[in-house]
Protein backbone atom coordinates (compact mmCIF):
# COMPACT_ATOMS: atom_id res chain seq x y z
CA UNK A 1 0.00 0.00 0.00
CA UNK A 2 3.00 2.34 0.51
CA UNK A 3 4.68 1.34 -2.77
CA UNK A 4 7.58 -0.09 -0.74
CA UNK A 5 9.09 -2.31 -3.41
CA UNK A 6 12.23 -3.14 -1.39
CA UNK A 7 10.17 -4.64 1.45
CA UNK A 8 8.13 -6.72 -0.99
CA UNK A 9 11.36 -7.94 -2.62
CA UNK A 10 12.78 -8.83 0.82
CA UNK A 11 9.61 -10.74 1.69
CA UNK A 12 9.81 -12.58 -1.63
CA UNK A 13 13.42 -13.59 -0.99
CA UNK A 14 12.34 -14.97 2.40
CA UNK A 15 9.73 -17.16 0.69
CA UNK A 16 6.59 -15.12 1.34
CA UNK A 17 3.65 -16.24 -0.80
CA UNK A 18 2.90 -13.29 -3.10
CA UNK A 19 -0.65 -14.58 -3.56
CA UNK A 20 -1.49 -14.17 0.13
CA UNK A 21 -4.62 -12.13 0.74
CA UNK A 22 -5.23 -9.51 3.39
CA UNK A 23 -8.03 -9.96 5.98
CA UNK A 24 -10.51 -8.36 3.54
CA UNK A 25 -9.67 -10.96 0.89
CA UNK A 26 -7.72 -8.59 -1.34
CA UNK A 27 -4.76 -9.91 -3.33
CA UNK A 28 -1.46 -7.98 -3.20
CA UNK A 29 -1.52 -7.12 -6.92
CA UNK A 30 -5.07 -5.80 -6.64
CA UNK A 31 -4.09 -3.68 -3.63
CA UNK A 32 -0.99 -2.29 -5.32
CA UNK A 33 -3.06 -1.18 -8.31
CA UNK A 34 -5.83 0.25 -6.14
CA UNK A 35 -3.38 2.24 -4.02
CA UNK A 36 -1.36 3.50 -7.03
CA UNK A 37 1.67 1.57 -5.77
CA UNK A 38 2.99 1.03 -9.25
CA UNK A 39 6.56 0.02 -8.37
CA UNK A 40 5.15 -2.84 -6.30
CA UNK A 41 2.57 -3.67 -8.98
CA UNK A 42 5.31 -3.87 -11.62
CA UNK A 43 7.46 -6.07 -9.39
CA UNK A 44 4.50 -8.38 -8.77
CA UNK A 45 3.74 -8.53 -12.49
CA UNK A 46 7.35 -9.65 -13.06
CA UNK A 47 6.78 -12.66 -10.79
CA UNK A 48 5.33 -15.59 -12.73
CA UNK A 49 3.85 -17.08 -9.54
CA UNK A 50 1.56 -14.08 -9.06
CA UNK A 51 -1.98 -14.97 -10.06
CA UNK A 52 -3.19 -12.19 -12.35
CA UNK A 53 -6.78 -13.43 -12.20
CA UNK A 54 -7.08 -13.48 -8.41
CA UNK A 55 -10.42 -11.87 -7.60
CA UNK A 56 -11.45 -10.08 -4.43
CA UNK A 57 -14.67 -11.04 -2.61
CA UNK A 58 -16.61 -8.61 -4.83
CA UNK A 59 -15.35 -10.41 -7.96
CA UNK A 60 -13.00 -7.61 -9.00
CA UNK A 61 -9.78 -8.53 -10.79
CA UNK A 62 -6.47 -6.67 -11.00
CA UNK A 63 -7.28 -5.77 -14.62
CA UNK A 64 -10.56 -4.20 -13.51
CA UNK A 65 -8.70 -2.08 -10.95
CA UNK A 66 -6.01 -1.09 -13.46
CA UNK A 67 -8.80 -0.07 -15.87
CA UNK A 68 -10.59 1.99 -13.22
CA UNK A 69 -7.44 3.74 -12.02
CA UNK A 70 -6.07 4.38 -15.51
CA UNK A 71 -2.90 2.30 -15.09
CA UNK A 72 -2.42 1.70 -18.81
CA UNK A 73 1.07 0.14 -18.69
CA UNK A 74 -0.01 -2.32 -16.01
CA UNK A 75 -3.21 -3.13 -17.90
CA UNK A 76 -1.12 -3.99 -20.97
CA UNK A 77 1.09 -6.25 -18.88
CA UNK A 78 -1.92 -7.94 -17.29
CA UNK A 79 -3.39 -8.63 -20.73
CA UNK A 80 -0.03 -10.02 -21.87
CA UNK A 81 -0.17 -12.33 -18.85
CA UNK A 82 -3.61 -13.53 -20.00
CA UNK A 83 -5.80 -11.56 -17.60
CA UNK A 84 -9.44 -11.93 -18.64
CA UNK A 85 -10.71 -8.97 -20.64
CA UNK A 86 -14.24 -10.43 -20.66
CA UNK A 87 -16.00 -12.08 -17.78
CA UNK A 88 -19.60 -12.37 -16.62
CA UNK A 89 -20.92 -9.40 -14.68
CA UNK A 90 -18.90 -6.23 -14.23
CA UNK A 91 -15.97 -6.12 -16.64
CA UNK A 92 -12.75 -4.14 -17.05
CA UNK A 93 -14.51 -2.17 -19.82
CA UNK A 94 -17.25 -1.06 -17.38
CA UNK A 95 -14.53 0.13 -15.01
CA UNK A 96 -12.52 1.90 -17.72
CA UNK A 97 -15.64 3.63 -19.04
CA UNK A 98 -16.38 4.94 -15.53
CA UNK A 99 -13.09 6.83 -15.36
CA UNK A 100 -13.32 10.46 -16.49
CA UNK A 101 -9.54 10.96 -16.71
CA UNK A 102 -7.99 11.52 -20.16
CA UNK A 103 -6.19 8.15 -20.00
CA UNK A 104 -9.56 6.39 -20.02
CA UNK A 105 -9.85 6.80 -23.81
CA UNK A 106 -6.62 4.86 -24.32
CA UNK A 107 -7.69 2.28 -21.75
CA UNK A 108 -11.03 1.72 -23.49
CA UNK A 109 -9.21 1.42 -26.83
CA UNK A 110 -6.79 -1.12 -25.35
CA UNK A 111 -9.62 -3.26 -24.01
CA UNK A 112 -11.56 -3.07 -27.26
CA UNK A 113 -8.43 -4.04 -29.21
CA UNK A 114 -8.31 -7.15 -27.03
CA UNK A 115 -11.92 -8.03 -27.85
CA UNK A 116 -13.71 -6.57 -24.86
CA UNK A 117 -17.43 -7.06 -25.40
CA UNK A 118 -18.65 -3.51 -25.99
CA UNK A 119 -22.20 -4.11 -24.73
CA UNK A 120 -21.27 -6.29 -21.74
CA UNK A 121 -24.10 -6.46 -19.22
CA UNK A 122 -23.41 -5.96 -15.52
CA UNK A 123 -25.49 -7.96 -13.02
CA UNK A 124 -28.24 -5.32 -13.34
CA UNK A 125 -27.90 -5.09 -17.13
CA UNK A 126 -25.93 -1.84 -17.25
CA UNK A 127 -23.45 -1.47 -20.11
CA UNK A 128 -20.08 0.29 -20.38
CA UNK A 129 -21.81 3.04 -22.40
CA UNK A 130 -24.21 3.63 -19.49
CA UNK A 131 -21.24 3.90 -17.10
CA UNK A 132 -19.48 6.34 -19.44
CA UNK A 133 -22.66 8.40 -19.82
CA UNK A 134 -23.00 8.74 -16.05
CA UNK A 135 -19.38 8.90 -14.83
CA UNK A 136 -16.98 9.01 -17.76
CA UNK A 137 -15.68 11.49 -20.27
CA UNK A 138 -17.35 12.75 -23.43
CA UNK A 139 -14.46 11.25 -25.40
CA UNK A 140 -15.16 7.76 -24.01
CA UNK A 141 -18.89 8.11 -24.77
CA UNK A 142 -17.97 9.14 -28.33
CA UNK A 143 -15.47 6.29 -28.72
CA UNK A 144 -17.91 3.64 -27.50
CA UNK A 145 -20.60 4.92 -29.83
CA UNK A 146 -18.21 5.04 -32.80
CA UNK A 147 -17.06 1.49 -32.04
CA UNK A 148 -20.64 0.22 -32.10
CA UNK A 149 -22.03 0.37 -28.56
CA UNK A 150 -25.82 0.06 -28.63
CA UNK A 151 -27.35 3.22 -27.08
CA UNK A 152 -30.82 1.65 -27.00
CA UNK A 153 -30.09 -1.17 -24.53
CA UNK A 154 -32.06 -0.92 -21.29
CA UNK A 155 -30.90 -2.21 -17.92
CA UNK A 156 -33.15 -3.94 -15.35
CA UNK A 157 -34.55 -0.56 -14.27
CA UNK A 158 -35.49 0.19 -17.88
CA UNK A 159 -32.83 2.90 -18.21
CA UNK A 160 -30.84 3.62 -21.37
CA UNK A 161 -27.48 5.39 -21.65
CA UNK A 162 -29.37 8.65 -22.28
CA UNK A 163 -31.23 8.15 -19.00
CA UNK A 164 -27.92 7.60 -17.20
CA UNK A 165 -26.54 10.84 -18.67
CA UNK A 166 -29.65 12.79 -17.71
CA UNK A 167 -29.65 11.35 -14.18
CA UNK A 168 -26.06 12.61 -13.78
CA UNK A 169 -27.01 15.98 -15.33
CA UNK A 170 -24.57 15.42 -18.17
CA UNK A 171 -26.49 17.12 -20.91
CA UNK A 172 -23.59 17.00 -23.39
CA UNK A 173 -23.44 13.22 -23.03
CA UNK A 174 -27.21 12.89 -23.45
CA UNK A 175 -27.13 15.08 -26.58
CA UNK A 176 -24.23 13.14 -28.06
CA UNK A 177 -25.95 9.80 -27.53
CA UNK A 178 -29.25 11.16 -28.87
CA UNK A 179 -27.51 12.38 -32.02
CA UNK A 180 -26.13 8.86 -32.60
CA UNK A 181 -29.62 7.40 -32.12
CA UNK A 182 -31.09 9.90 -34.60
CA UNK A 183 -28.34 9.16 -37.13
CA UNK A 184 -29.26 5.46 -37.04
CA UNK A 185 -32.91 6.14 -37.85
CA UNK A 186 -34.04 5.36 -41.41
CA UNK A 187 -34.24 8.42 -43.61
CA UNK A 188 -37.39 7.33 -45.44
CA UNK A 189 -40.18 9.77 -46.32
CA UNK A 190 -43.96 9.43 -46.35
N, C-alpha and C positions, 0 to 999 in steps of 0.2 A: 504493500500500500504506500510505502515511502519511496519507491523506486530505488531501493537499496540493492543494486545488482550484486555487489561484493558479498553481502550476507547470503543471498540466495545461492551464489556460486559456492561459498563455504559450506552451506548446508548440503548442497549437491555432492560435494567432495566427501562429506561425512556419510553419504548414503541415504539422505532424506528422500522420501518418495515425493516427487514433484507433482503427483496427482492427488495428494492429500487434500481434503476439503476442510474448510473452516467450520465452526459450529453451526453456521447458517446453511451449510451445504454448498458453499461457493468454492469452485476450483481456482487454483492460483492464477492460471492464465486469464480466466474471466475477471478476477479481481484486479489484476495488473492492467487490463484494458479499461475496466470501469474507472479505475483511479488515475488514469493517464500516466501510469508507471511504465513508460514505453521501453526503457532500458531493460527492465525485468521481463516485460512481455517478449522482447526480441530474444533475450537469453532463453526463455522458456520455449520459444518457437524453434530455437536451434537444437533443442533436446528431442531426439526422436521418441523418447519414452513418454513425452507429454501428450496426453490425449486431447486432440484439438476439438473433439466432438463432445467433451464432457459437459453435461447440461446442469444447470442449477435446479433447485426444486420447482422453480416456475417454468422450466423447460427452455430457458435461455441458453444459447451457446456463445462461445467466444466470438464467433463471426457476427452474431447478432449485436453483441456489445461493441465490437469494432465498427460495425455499420452505424450504430447509433451515435457513437462518439466521434466519428469521422476519421478514424485511424486507418487511412487508405493503405499505407505500406504494410501494416499488419494484416489487413483484410486480404491483400494480395498473397501474402505468405500463408495465411490460413487456407485460402483456396488452393494454393499449390500443394498444401499438405492434405488435401481432400476433405476440407471442412464442407459440410452440406450447405449448398446455396438454397436448396428447396427442402422444405420439411412441412409436415401438416401443422396447421395452426399459424401462429405468428411466425414470420420469416425475417431473415436479414433485410429483405427489400422493404418490408413494413417499417423496420427500424431506421433504415437509411432515409426513407421518404419522410420520416418524422423529424429529421434534423434540418433546421433552417440555415445552417452554416453553409458558406460557399462550397466547401469540399463535398457536400452531399450530392451535388450534380455528378461529380466524378465517381463517387461511391455507387450511386444508382447505375451509372453507365457500366462500371466494373461488374456489378451483379448481373445486369442484363446481358453483358457479353458472355457471362458464364451460365446463361440459360435460366436465370431467375424467372419464375412464373409471374408475369406482370400483373395478373388479376388474382393473385393468391388470396384466399379467403381466410381471415382470422377465425377464431372460434365463434365470433358473433357475426361473421360474414363481411367484415370490413376489409377493404382492399388497400394496397399501398397508395393508390390515388386518393382515397378518402383520407388517409393519414397525412399525405402531402397537402391536401386541400385545407386541412385543419391546422396542422403544425408546421409544415415545411415551407420551402421557398417557392416563389413563382417559377423559377427556372426548373425545379424538379417537377412541378405540376405540368409545365410545358413539355418537358422531356418525356414524362410518362405518357402524356396524350399523343405526342408525336410517334412514340414507339408502339402505340396501339392499345393502351389501357382503355378499358370500356367505361366511359363516364356514366352509363345508365344502370350499372349494377346497383342493387339495393342490398343493404345488410339486414339483419334480423329485425331491426327497428324500422325498416322500410326507408332508410335514408340513403341518398345518393351522395356522390362526391360534392355536388353543388350544395346539398343540405349541410354537409360537413363544413364547407367554406362559409356558408351563411351563419351557421351556429357560432363559428369563431370570429365573425364579423370581418371576414377577409373577402371584401367585395371584388377585389382584383382577381382573386382566384376563382370566385363564382362566375365572373364575367368571362374569364378565359375558358373555363370549362363549358359554359353555355355557348360560346362561339364555336367550339369544337363540335358540340351537339348539333347546332344549326347547320354547320358545314356538312355534316353527314346526312342531312335530310335530303330526300329526292327533290330535284328542281323542276318537277313536272308542273304543268299548268292545267287549269280547268277550262 
